[in-house]
């Protein structure tokens, strides 16, 4: 499964959680914004003719969602 840059950053910081506790929390809050940007790009990038507005979120979840936070 693909990972976004923020997901990769969180994964790296989790290797030293005591050092990066605040940064991990901040990066996790950025995941929702990153998701919105990816969905917007999918919708407006013409990747698909959208009949169902849930398709961009389904694309994100299928492509990038690796775990619940």
BELCORKA-V338998 format. One record per residue. N is the residue number from 0. RES is the residue in one letter. SS is DSSP state (H for helix, E for strand, C for the rest). Layout:
BEGIN
n=[N;N]
res=[RES;RES]
ss=[SS;SS]
END
This chain:
BEGIN
n=[0;1;2;3;4;5;6;7;8;9;10;11;12;13;14;15;16;17;18;19;20;21;22;23;24;25;26;27;28;29;30;31;32;33;34;35;36;37;38;39;40;41;42;43;44;45;46;47;48;49;50;51;52;53;54;55;56;57;58;59;60;61;62;63;64;65;66;67;68]
res=[X;X;X;X;X;X;X;X;X;X;X;X;X;X;X;X;X;X;X;X;X;X;X;X;X;X;X;X;X;X;X;X;X;X;X;X;X;X;X;X;X;X;X;X;X;X;X;X;X;X;X;X;X;X;X;X;X;X;X;X;X;X;X;X;X;X;X;X;X]
ss=[C;C;C;C;H;H;H;H;H;H;H;H;H;H;H;H;H;H;H;H;H;H;H;H;H;H;H;H;H;H;H;H;H;H;H;H;H;H;H;H;H;H;H;H;C;C;C;C;C;C;C;C;C;C;H;H;H;H;H;H;H;H;H;C;C;C;C;C;C]
END
